[in-house]
Amino acid sequence: MKYVIIVKPKKTILDPQGKAIKKVAERYLQNKIKNIRVGKYFEVEIDKRNDELIDKLAKNVLSNEVIEDFEVLKE
Amino acid sequence: MKYVIIVKPKKTILDPQGKAIKKVAERYLQNKIKNIRVGKYFEVEIDKRNDELIDKLAKNVLSNEVIEDFEVLKE
């Protein structure tokens, strides 16, 4: 079973990496970009379905609750 | 218009970051994990739809063609 976990900075948190990429992208594309936010993407494969395990993994290992939100998608 | 761009290491490329996280996760969860691959996640907002621009951004700014694949999703 394959899961996808997306971890991204909370809406209220400043995202300096996104800001930096936005600046470079605008210069490169010669075009205005409204916003870029950067997060992490994980593909996790386990033998059989175990949503609870994946939730625990996302919450405690892959993300930092204080500054990040996560989302679990099944593939 | 909001786009999501996923950049991940090509299947044939070793993913040492994924391997390291897999090891930690298995120890933490006391459970076998088949595989973890790590990629990057970008949310890009632009004023109006421009698939070509986003494709150029993903290809030339956000990813490295030699070792990474990218995927563009519309939201």
Backbone of each chain as nested JSON, in Angstrom:
{
  "chains": [
    {"id": "A", "residues": [
      {"number": 1, "name": "MET", "atoms": {"N": [0.843, -1.202, 0.0], "CA": [0.0, 0.0, 0.0], "C": [0.881, 1.256, 0.0]}},
      {"number": 2, "name": "LYS", "atoms": {"N": [0.518, 2.19, -0.855], "CA": [1.33, 3.4, -0.976], "C": [0.571, 4.616, -0.461]}},
      {"number": 3, "name": "TYR", "atoms": {"N": [1.222, 5.355, 0.393], "CA": [0.655, 6.593, 0.92], "C": [1.502, 7.774, 0.468]}},
      {"number": 4, "name": "VAL", "atoms": {"N": [0.858, 8.904, 0.331], "CA": [1.591, 10.145, 0.075], "C": [1.331, 11.086, 1.245]}},
      {"number": 5, "name": "ILE", "atoms": {"N": [2.387, 11.632, 1.786], "CA": [2.247, 12.577, 2.894], "C": [2.828, 13.923, 2.472]}},
      {"number": 6, "name": "ILE", "atoms": {"N": [2.02, 14.961, 2.605], "CA": [2.457, 16.314, 2.273], "C": [2.605, 17.1, 3.575]}},
      {"number": 7, "name": "VAL", "atoms": {"N": [3.746, 17.697, 3.762], "CA": [3.968, 18.532, 4.942], "C": [4.238, 19.948, 4.465]}},
      {"number": 8, "name": "LYS", "atoms": {"N": [3.458, 20.906, 4.965], "CA": [3.724, 22.289, 4.54], "C": [3.622, 23.254, 5.71]}},
      {"number": 9, "name": "PRO", "atoms": {"N": [4.297, 24.39, 5.59], "CA": [4.262, 25.372, 6.677], "C": [2.838, 25.85, 6.918]}},
      {"number": 10, "name": "LYS", "atoms": {"N": [2.466, 26.053, 8.17], "CA": [1.135, 26.577, 8.492], "C": [0.928, 27.918, 7.803]}},
      {"number": 11, "name": "LYS", "atoms": {"N": [-0.309, 28.199, 7.489], "CA": [-0.651, 29.441, 6.781], "C": [-0.117, 30.693, 7.502]}},
      {"number": 12, "name": "THR", "atoms": {"N": [-0.104, 30.63, 8.826], "CA": [0.291, 31.808, 9.603], "C": [1.811, 31.958, 9.734]}},
      {"number": 13, "name": "ILE", "atoms": {"N": [2.536, 30.954, 9.276], "CA": [3.991, 30.958, 9.445], "C": [4.653, 31.569, 8.205]}},
      {"number": 14, "name": "LEU", "atoms": {"N": [5.628, 32.396, 8.422], "CA": [6.403, 32.954, 7.325], "C": [7.155, 31.827, 6.612]}},
      {"number": 15, "name": "ASP", "atoms": {"N": [7.22, 31.879, 5.296], "CA": [7.915, 30.832, 4.555], "C": [9.06, 31.463, 3.756]}},
      {"number": 16, "name": "PRO", "atoms": {"N": [10.201, 31.646, 4.4], "CA": [11.307, 32.357, 3.748], "C": [11.824, 31.634, 2.503]}},
      {"number": 17, "name": "GLN", "atoms": {"N": [11.778, 30.298, 2.526], "CA": [12.23, 29.53, 1.365], "C": [11.323, 29.827, 0.161]}},
      {"number": 18, "name": "GLY", "atoms": {"N": [10.023, 29.86, 0.424], "CA": [9.063, 30.186, -0.632], "C": [9.286, 31.595, -1.173]}},
      {"number": 19, "name": "LYS", "atoms": {"N": [9.524, 32.527, -0.268], "CA": [9.758, 33.922, -0.667], "C": [10.987, 34.03, -1.57]}},
      {"number": 20, "name": "ALA", "atoms": {"N": [12.042, 33.31, -1.197], "CA": [13.286, 33.356, -1.971], "C": [13.071, 32.766, -3.361]}},
      {"number": 21, "name": "ILE", "atoms": {"N": [12.371, 31.649, -3.429], "CA": [12.119, 31.008, -4.721], "C": [11.219, 31.896, -5.58]}},
      {"number": 22, "name": "LYS", "atoms": {"N": [10.259, 32.549, -4.951], "CA": [9.365, 33.461, -5.672], "C": [10.172, 34.561, -6.375]}},
      {"number": 23, "name": "LYS", "atoms": {"N": [11.125, 35.109, -5.643], "CA": [11.939, 36.198, -6.19], "C": [12.724, 35.712, -7.419]}},
      {"number": 24, "name": "VAL", "atoms": {"N": [13.383, 34.573, -7.277], "CA": [14.163, 34.013, -8.382], "C": [13.258, 33.693, -9.568]}},
      {"number": 25, "name": "ALA", "atoms": {"N": [12.101, 33.079, -9.274], "CA": [11.179, 32.658, -10.333], "C": [10.665, 33.867, -11.108]}},
      {"number": 26, "name": "GLU", "atoms": {"N": [10.328, 34.933, -10.384], "CA": [9.818, 36.131, -11.063], "C": [10.864, 36.729, -11.987]}},
      {"number": 27, "name": "ARG", "atoms": {"N": [12.107, 36.735, -11.537], "CA": [13.169, 37.275, -12.372], "C": [13.354, 36.396, -13.605]}},
      {"number": 28, "name": "TYR", "atoms": {"N": [13.364, 35.087, -13.385], "CA": [13.597, 34.147, -14.487], "C": [12.464, 34.18, -15.52]}},
      {"number": 29, "name": "LEU", "atoms": {"N": [11.23, 34.212, -15.023], "CA": [10.076, 34.133, -15.93], "C": [9.643, 35.492, -16.457]}},
      {"number": 30, "name": "GLN", "atoms": {"N": [10.2, 36.555, -15.91], "CA": [9.768, 37.916, -16.26], "C": [8.267, 38.055, -16.084]}},
      {"number": 31, "name": "ASN", "atoms": {"N": [7.774, 37.55, -14.984], "CA": [6.331, 37.486, -14.78], "C": [6.028, 37.552, -13.296]}},
      {"number": 32, "name": "LYS", "atoms": {"N": [4.909, 38.166, -12.973], "CA": [4.525, 38.298, -11.573], "C": [3.954, 36.978, -11.053]}},
      {"number": 33, "name": "ILE", "atoms": {"N": [4.394, 36.58, -9.863], "CA": [3.826, 35.41, -9.198], "C": [3.226, 35.881, -7.882]}},
      {"number": 34, "name": "LYS", "atoms": {"N": [2.016, 35.416, -7.582], "CA": [1.346, 35.884, -6.38], "C": [1.988, 35.32, -5.121]}},
      {"number": 35, "name": "ASN", "atoms": {"N": [2.237, 34.045, -5.138], "CA": [2.77, 33.415, -3.946], "C": [3.349, 32.028, -4.252]}},
      {"number": 36, "name": "ILE", "atoms": {"N": [4.417, 31.67, -3.547], "CA": [4.922, 30.295, -3.606], "C": [5.098, 29.811, -2.177]}},
      {"number": 37, "name": "ARG", "atoms": {"N": [4.583, 28.644, -1.896], "CA": [4.844, 28.006, -0.602], "C": [5.527, 26.675, -0.844]}},
      {"number": 38, "name": "VAL", "atoms": {"N": [6.51, 26.388, -0.01], "CA": [7.307, 25.183, -0.202], "C": [7.034, 24.194, 0.917]}},
      {"number": 39, "name": "GLY", "atoms": {"N": [6.84, 22.953, 0.549], "CA": [6.633, 21.917, 1.548], "C": [7.43, 20.678, 1.21]}},
      {"number": 40, "name": "LYS", "atoms": {"N": [7.165, 19.621, 1.946], "CA": [7.851, 18.368, 1.704], "C": [6.854, 17.319, 1.242]}},
      {"number": 41, "name": "TYR", "atoms": {"N": [7.36, 16.39, 0.454], "CA": [6.533, 15.352, -0.129], "C": [7.146, 14.002, 0.192]}},
      {"number": 42, "name": "PHE", "atoms": {"N": [6.358, 13.111, 0.767], "CA": [6.876, 11.784, 1.1], "C": [5.996, 10.707, 0.484]}},
      {"number": 43, "name": "GLU", "atoms": {"N": [6.626, 9.727, -0.151], "CA": [5.917, 8.53, -0.585], "C": [6.321, 7.406, 0.337]}},
      {"number": 44, "name": "VAL", "atoms": {"N": [5.355, 6.815, 1.023], "CA": [5.673, 5.747, 1.968], "C": [4.959, 4.472, 1.532]}},
      {"number": 45, "name": "GLU", "atoms": {"N": [5.736, 3.395, 1.377], "CA": [5.142, 2.109, 1.009], "C": [5.198, 1.162, 2.189]}},
      {"number": 46, "name": "ILE", "atoms": {"N": [4.056, 0.605, 2.534], "CA": [4.047, -0.438, 3.556], "C": [3.279, -1.644, 3.02]}},
      {"number": 47, "name": "ASP", "atoms": {"N": [3.486, -2.804, 3.682], "CA": [2.946, -4.052, 3.149], "C": [1.435, -4.055, 3.065]}},
      {"number": 48, "name": "LYS", "atoms": {"N": [0.791, -3.75, 4.18], "CA": [-0.667, -3.688, 4.097], "C": [-1.182, -2.424, 4.759]}},
      {"number": 49, "name": "ARG", "atoms": {"N": [-2.382, -2.073, 4.401], "CA": [-3.002, -0.843, 4.852], "C": [-2.923, -0.684, 6.364]}},
      {"number": 50, "name": "ASN", "atoms": {"N": [-2.471, 0.489, 6.802], "CA": [-2.416, 0.768, 8.237], "C": [-2.442, 2.291, 8.41]}},
      {"number": 51, "name": "ASP", "atoms": {"N": [-3.622, 2.857, 8.325], "CA": [-3.778, 4.311, 8.35], "C": [-3.257, 4.924, 9.646]}},
      {"number": 52, "name": "GLU", "atoms": {"N": [-3.455, 4.178, 10.725], "CA": [-3.052, 4.672, 12.037], "C": [-1.528, 4.841, 12.118]}},
      {"number": 53, "name": "LEU", "atoms": {"N": [-0.841, 3.824, 11.611], "CA": [0.623, 3.851, 11.612], "C": [1.137, 5.044, 10.807]}},
      {"number": 54, "name": "ILE", "atoms": {"N": [0.54, 5.249, 9.642], "CA": [0.978, 6.332, 8.759], "C": [0.684, 7.689, 9.397]}},
      {"number": 55, "name": "ASP", "atoms": {"N": [-0.423, 7.765, 10.08], "CA": [-0.772, 9.001, 10.771], "C": [0.248, 9.33, 11.857]}},
      {"number": 56, "name": "LYS", "atoms": {"N": [0.631, 8.306, 12.578], "CA": [1.623, 8.464, 13.639], "C": [2.968, 8.907, 13.037]}},
      {"number": 57, "name": "LEU", "atoms": {"N": [3.315, 8.28, 11.928], "CA": [4.559, 8.622, 11.232], "C": [4.549, 10.078, 10.788]}},
      {"number": 58, "name": "ALA", "atoms": {"N": [3.447, 10.483, 10.159], "CA": [3.337, 11.85, 9.641], "C": [3.391, 12.86, 10.781]}},
      {"number": 59, "name": "LYS", "atoms": {"N": [2.689, 12.537, 11.856], "CA": [2.559, 13.477, 12.962], "C": [3.843, 13.602, 13.782]}},
      {"number": 60, "name": "ASN", "atoms": {"N": [4.485, 12.473, 14.041], "CA": [5.595, 12.489, 14.99], "C": [6.985, 12.453, 14.372]}},
      {"number": 61, "name": "VAL", "atoms": {"N": [7.082, 11.935, 13.153], "CA": [8.423, 11.828, 12.553], "C": [8.604, 12.834, 11.418]}},
      {"number": 62, "name": "LEU", "atoms": {"N": [7.601, 12.94, 10.55], "CA": [7.808, 13.717, 9.329], "C": [7.465, 15.202, 9.453]}},
      {"number": 63, "name": "SER", "atoms": {"N": [6.689, 15.565, 10.457], "CA": [6.307, 16.972, 10.547], "C": [6.532, 17.531, 11.949]}},
      {"number": 64, "name": "ASN", "atoms": {"N": [6.513, 18.821, 12.036], "CA": [6.641, 19.529, 13.302], "C": [5.334, 20.281, 13.538]}},
      {"number": 65, "name": "GLU", "atoms": {"N": [4.548, 19.737, 14.449], "CA": [3.204, 20.252, 14.735], "C": [3.136, 21.759, 14.966]}},
      {"number": 66, "name": "VAL", "atoms": {"N": [4.178, 22.308, 15.524], "CA": [4.139, 23.72, 15.909], "C": [4.095, 24.636, 14.682]}},
      {"number": 67, "name": "ILE", "atoms": {"N": [4.855, 24.279, 13.662], "CA": [4.946, 25.168, 12.504], "C": [4.42, 24.571, 11.203]}},
      {"number": 68, "name": "GLU", "atoms": {"N": [4.088, 23.27, 11.228], "CA": [3.691, 22.636, 9.971], "C": [2.339, 21.912, 10.069]}},
      {"number": 69, "name": "ASP", "atoms": {"N": [1.665, 21.833, 8.944], "CA": [0.472, 20.994, 8.806], "C": [0.824, 19.812, 7.92]}},
      {"number": 70, "name": "PHE", "atoms": {"N": [0.128, 18.706, 8.14], "CA": [0.35, 17.595, 7.205], "C": [-0.974, 17.066, 6.677]}},
      {"number": 71, "name": "GLU", "atoms": {"N": [-0.854, 16.325, 5.609], "CA": [-2.008, 15.787, 4.897], "C": [-1.603, 14.394, 4.428]}},
      {"number": 72, "name": "VAL", "atoms": {"N": [-2.456, 13.411, 4.637], "CA": [-2.156, 12.049, 4.186], "C": [-3.084, 11.682, 3.039]}},
      {"number": 73, "name": "LEU", "atoms": {"N": [-2.514, 11.252, 1.919], "CA": [-3.316, 10.82, 0.781], "C": [-3.032, 9.353, 0.507]}},
      {"number": 74, "name": "LYS", "atoms": {"N": [-4.072, 8.609, 0.154], "CA": [-3.866, 7.204, -0.229], "C": [-3.749, 7.135, -1.735]}},
      {"number": 75, "name": "GLU", "atoms": {"N": [-2.897, 6.254, -2.214], "CA": [-2.741, 6.164, -3.675], "C": [-3.345, 4.889, -4.221]}}
    ]},
    {"id": "B", "residues": [
      {"number": 1, "name": "MET", "atoms": {"N": [-5.13, 31.599, -9.801], "CA": [-5.062, 30.157, -10.109], "C": [-3.927, 29.505, -9.313]}},
      {"number": 2, "name": "LYS", "atoms": {"N": [-4.246, 28.378, -8.723], "CA": [-3.259, 27.718, -7.866], "C": [-2.795, 26.403, -8.502]}},
      {"number": 3, "name": "TYR", "atoms": {"N": [-1.489, 26.248, -8.566], "CA": [-0.904, 25.016, -9.078], "C": [-0.115, 24.328, -7.971]}},
      {"number": 4, "name": "VAL", "atoms": {"N": [-0.044, 23.024, -8.061], "CA": [0.829, 22.267, -7.159], "C": [1.875, 21.567, -8.014]}},
      {"number": 5, "name": "ILE", "atoms": {"N": [3.122, 21.718, -7.63], "CA": [4.202, 21.055, -8.365], "C": [4.926, 20.112, -7.422]}},
      {"number": 6, "name": "ILE", "atoms": {"N": [5.029, 18.859, -7.832], "CA": [5.728, 17.852, -7.041], "C": [7.032, 17.505, -7.755]}},
      {"number": 7, "name": "VAL", "atoms": {"N": [8.123, 17.571, -7.059], "CA": [9.417, 17.201, -7.633], "C": [9.953, 16.032, -6.825]}},
      {"number": 8, "name": "LYS", "atoms": {"N": [10.262, 14.921, -7.517], "CA": [10.819, 13.788, -6.762], "C": [11.981, 13.147, -7.498]}},
      {"number": 9, "name": "PRO", "atoms": {"N": [12.843, 12.476, -6.762], "CA": [13.998, 11.836, -7.408], "C": [13.529, 10.785, -8.405]}},
      {"number": 10, "name": "LYS", "atoms": {"N": [14.224, 10.671, -9.535], "CA": [13.88, 9.656, -10.532], "C": [13.956, 8.267, -9.898]}},
      {"number": 11, "name": "LYS", "atoms": {"N": [13.159, 7.35, -10.399], "CA": [13.103, 5.988, -9.852], "C": [14.483, 5.33, -9.796]}},
      {"number": 12, "name": "THR", "atoms": {"N": [15.323, 5.65, -10.775], "CA": [16.621, 4.992, -10.871], "C": [17.684, 5.621, -9.981]}},
      {"number": 13, "name": "ILE", "atoms": {"N": [17.328, 6.742, -9.356], "CA": [18.295, 7.478, -8.547], "C": [18.188, 7.051, -7.086]}},
      {"number": 14, "name": "LEU", "atoms": {"N": [19.328, 6.847, -6.468], "CA": [19.36, 6.537, -5.047], "C": [18.807, 7.721, -4.26]}},
      {"number": 15, "name": "ASP", "atoms": {"N": [18.034, 7.445, -3.221], "CA": [17.456, 8.53, -2.432], "C": [17.935, 8.399, -0.978]}},
      {"number": 16, "name": "PRO", "atoms": {"N": [19.121, 8.907, -0.692], "CA": [19.71, 8.715, 0.638], "C": [18.876, 9.349, 1.756]}},
      {"number": 17, "name": "GLN", "atoms": {"N": [18.212, 10.462, 1.463], "CA": [17.372, 11.112, 2.466], "C": [16.202, 10.185, 2.836]}},
      {"number": 18, "name": "GLY", "atoms": {"N": [15.61, 9.583, 1.817], "CA": [14.521, 8.635, 2.043], "C": [14.982, 7.444, 2.864]}},
      {"number": 19, "name": "LYS", "atoms": {"N": [16.156, 6.931, 2.519], "CA": [16.711, 5.779, 3.25], "C": [16.921, 6.113, 4.725]}},
      {"number": 20, "name": "ALA", "atoms": {"N": [17.446, 7.297, 4.984], "CA": [17.715, 7.717, 6.365], "C": [16.412, 7.838, 7.148]}},
      {"number": 21, "name": "ILE", "atoms": {"N": [15.409, 8.447, 6.539], "CA": [14.119, 8.616, 7.211], "C": [13.464, 7.26, 7.448]}},
      {"number": 22, "name": "LYS", "atoms": {"N": [13.597, 6.358, 6.482], "CA": [13.047, 5.003, 6.619], "C": [13.607, 4.324, 7.871]}},
      {"number": 23, "name": "LYS", "atoms": {"N": [14.914, 4.438, 8.046], "CA": [15.572, 3.805, 9.191], "C": [15.03, 4.358, 10.519]}},
      {"number": 24, "name": "VAL", "atoms": {"N": [14.949, 5.682, 10.601], "CA": [14.443, 6.321, 11.815], "C": [12.986, 5.933, 12.055]}},
      {"number": 25, "name": "ALA", "atoms": {"N": [12.196, 5.96, 10.983], "CA": [10.767, 5.663, 11.097], "C": [10.539, 4.228, 11.567]}},
      {"number": 26, "name": "GLU", "atoms": {"N": [11.315, 3.29, 11.037], "CA": [11.154, 1.888, 11.44], "C": [11.479, 1.705, 12.913]}},
      {"number": 27, "name": "ARG", "atoms": {"N": [12.501, 2.394, 13.369], "CA": [12.862, 2.289, 14.776], "C": [11.758, 2.909, 15.646]}},
      {"number": 28, "name": "TYR", "atoms": {"N": [11.272, 4.048, 15.234], "CA": [10.257, 4.756, 16.013], "C": [8.934, 3.993, 16.056]}},
      {"number": 29, "name": "LEU", "atoms": {"N": [8.528, 3.451, 14.904], "CA": [7.222, 2.79, 14.824], "C": [7.283, 1.314, 15.207]}},
      {"number": 30, "name": "GLN", "atoms": {"N": [8.473, 0.777, 15.354], "CA": [8.642, -0.663, 15.601], "C": [7.921, -1.463, 14.528]}},
      {"number": 31, "name": "ASN", "atoms": {"N": [8.093, -1.066, 13.304], "CA": [7.325, -1.66, 12.225], "C": [8.128, -1.578, 10.931]}},
      {"number": 32, "name": "LYS", "atoms": {"N": [8.003, -2.595, 10.099], "CA": [8.742, -2.612, 8.838], "C": [8.084, -1.66, 7.83]}},
      {"number": 33, "name": "ILE", "atoms": {"N": [8.914, -0.878, 7.151], "CA": [8.429, -0.015, 6.067], "C": [9.128, -0.461, 4.792]}},
      {"number": 34, "name": "LYS", "atoms": {"N": [8.384, -0.595, 3.706], "CA": [8.98, -1.084, 2.466], "C": [9.894, -0.041, 1.842]}},
      {"number": 35, "name": "ASN", "atoms": {"N": [9.408, 1.177, 1.777], "CA": [10.197, 2.202, 1.095], "C": [9.673, 3.6, 1.43]}},
      {"number": 36, "name": "ILE", "atoms": {"N": [10.593, 4.561, 1.523], "CA": [10.193, 5.968, 1.621], "C": [10.974, 6.748, 0.582]}},
      {"number": 37, "name": "ARG", "atoms": {"N": [10.281, 7.536, -0.187], "CA": [10.962, 8.46, -1.1], "C": [10.567, 9.882, -0.734]}},
      {"number": 38, "name": "VAL", "atoms": {"N": [11.552, 10.762, -0.798], "CA": [11.321, 12.136, -0.38], "C": [11.392, 13.065, -1.58]}},
      {"number": 39, "name": "GLY", "atoms": {"N": [10.434, 13.968, -1.66], "CA": [10.45, 14.935, -2.74], "C": [10.117, 16.314, -2.222]}},
      {"number": 40, "name": "LYS", "atoms": {"N": [9.917, 17.229, -3.153], "CA": [9.569, 18.595, -2.769], "C": [8.175, 18.921, -3.266]}},
      {"number": 41, "name": "TYR", "atoms": {"N": [7.525, 19.798, -2.52], "CA": [6.15, 20.163, -2.822], "C": [6.079, 21.678, -2.932]}},
      {"number": 42, "name": "PHE", "atoms": {"N": [5.545, 22.182, -4.042], "CA": [5.422, 23.631, -4.216], "C": [3.977, 24.008, -4.525]}},
      {"number": 43, "name": "GLU", "atoms": {"N": [3.479, 25.025, -3.859], "CA": [2.193, 25.614, -4.217], "C": [2.481, 26.956, -4.862]}},
      {"number": 44, "name": "VAL", "atoms": {"N": [2.065, 27.122, -6.085], "CA": [2.337, 28.371, -6.803], "C": [1.02, 29.029, -7.179]}},
      {"number": 45, "name": "GLU", "atoms": {"N": [0.868, 30.292, -6.788], "CA": [-0.343, 31.023, -7.134], "C": [-0.011, 32.094, -8.157]}},
      {"number": 46, "name": "ILE", "atoms": {"N": [-0.751, 32.1, -9.261], "CA": [-0.602, 33.185, -10.23], "C": [-1.982, 33.74, -10.547]}},
      {"number": 47, "name": "ASP", "atoms": {"N": [-1.981, 34.935, -11.147], "CA": [-3.25, 35.645, -11.338], "C": [-4.219, 34.909, -12.239]}},
      {"number": 48, "name": "LYS", "atoms": {"N": [-3.731, 34.569, -13.436], "CA": [-4.632, 33.789, -14.295], "C": [-3.901, 32.584, -14.86]}},
      {"number": 49, "name": "ARG", "atoms": {"N": [-4.675, 31.635, -15.288], "CA": [-4.158, 30.372, -15.785], "C": [-3.058, 30.565, -16.83]}},
      {"number": 50, "name": "ASN", "atoms": {"N": [-1.94, 29.87, -16.635], "CA": [-0.861, 29.931, -17.613], "C": [-0.019, 28.661, -17.457]}},
      {"number": 51, "name": "ASP", "atoms": {"N": [-0.521, 27.58, -18.058], "CA": [0.108, 26.266, -17.89], "C": [1.545, 26.257, -18.397]}},
      {"number": 52, "name": "GLU", "atoms": {"N": [1.773, 27.006, -19.47], "CA": [3.097, 27.019, -20.085], "C": [4.132, 27.623, -19.14]}},
      {"number": 53, "name": "LEU", "atoms": {"N": [3.723, 28.714, -18.508], "CA": [4.609, 29.404, -17.559], "C": [4.974, 28.473, -16.399]}},
      {"number": 54, "name": "ILE", "atoms": {"N": [3.967, 27.796, -15.887], "CA": [4.186, 26.908, -14.744], "C": [5.077, 25.729, -15.14]}},
      {"number": 55, "name": "ASP", "atoms": {"N": [4.883, 25.249, -16.361], "CA": [5.716, 24.16, -16.847], "C": [7.181, 24.577, -16.933]}},
      {"number": 56, "name": "LYS", "atoms": {"N": [7.382, 25.79, -17.416], "CA": [8.734, 26.335, -17.533], "C": [9.361, 26.49, -16.145]}},
      {"number": 57, "name": "LEU", "atoms": {"N": [8.541, 26.986, -15.211], "CA": [9.004, 27.161, -13.837], "C": [9.419, 25.824, -13.229]}},
      {"number": 58, "name": "ALA", "atoms": {"N": [8.558, 24.822, -13.385], "CA": [8.819, 23.498, -12.8], "C": [10.073, 22.885, -13.418]}},
      {"number": 59, "name": "LYS", "atoms": {"N": [10.19, 23.029, -14.736], "CA": [11.278, 22.381, -15.459], "C": [12.628, 23.052, -15.211]}},
      {"number": 60, "name": "ASN", "atoms": {"N": [12.626, 24.384, -15.21], "CA": [13.905, 25.092, -15.202], "C": [14.316, 25.673, -13.858]}},
      {"number": 61, "name": "VAL", "atoms": {"N": [13.348, 25.925, -12.995], "CA": [13.703, 26.546, -11.717], "C": [13.568, 25.56, -10.554]}},
      {"number": 62, "name": "LEU", "atoms": {"N": [12.473, 24.805, -10.538], "CA": [12.184, 24.006, -9.342], "C": [12.778, 22.597, -9.368]}},
      {"number": 63, "name": "SER", "atoms": {"N": [13.133, 22.105, -10.551], "CA": [13.653, 20.736, -10.594], "C": [14.951, 20.65, -11.378]}},
      {"number": 64, "name": "ASN", "atoms": {"N": [15.625, 19.551, -11.187], "CA": [16.847, 19.263, -11.93], "C": [16.569, 18.036, -12.797]}},
      {"number": 65, "name": "GLU", "atoms": {"N": [16.433, 18.281, -14.078], "CA": [16.058, 17.241, -15.044], "C": [16.894, 15.97, -14.97]}},
      {"number": 66, "name": "VAL", "atoms": {"N": [18.145, 16.115, -14.606], "CA": [19.049, 14.966, -14.644], "C": [18.67, 13.931, -13.59]}},
      {"number": 67, "name": "ILE", "atoms": {"N": [18.287, 14.399, -12.42], "CA": [18.033, 13.455, -11.335], "C": [16.591, 13.472, -10.82]}},
      {"number": 68, "name": "GLU", "atoms": {"N": [15.795, 14.424, -11.31], "CA": [14.439, 14.529, -10.757], "C": [13.347, 14.52, -11.831]}},
      {"number": 69, "name": "ASP", "atoms": {"N": [12.192, 14.037, -11.438], "CA": [10.986, 14.152, -12.257], "C": [10.058, 15.153, -11.615]}},
      {"number": 70, "name": "PHE", "atoms": {"N": [9.239, 15.82, -12.42], "CA": [8.247, 16.691, -11.802], "C": [6.852, 16.421, -12.347]}},
      {"number": 71, "name": "GLU", "atoms": {"N": [5.895, 16.887, -11.636], "CA": [4.492, 16.649, -11.942], "C": [3.763, 17.943, -11.608]}},
      {"number": 72, "name": "VAL", "atoms": {"N": [2.904, 18.41, -12.508], "CA": [2.139, 19.628, -12.238], "C": [0.664, 19.269, -12.054]}},
      {"number": 73, "name": "LEU", "atoms": {"N": [0.079, 19.698, -10.951], "CA": [-1.335, 19.461, -10.701], "C": [-2.046, 20.799, -10.606]}},
      {"number": 74, "name": "LYS", "atoms": {"N": [-3.253, 20.857, -11.163], "CA": [-4.035, 22.081, -11.016], "C": [-4.978, 21.916, -9.832]}},
      {"number": 75, "name": "GLU", "atoms": {"N": [-5.202, 23.0, -9.112], "CA": [-6.092, 22.869, -7.95], "C": [-7.416, 23.555, -8.186]}}
    ]}
  ]
}
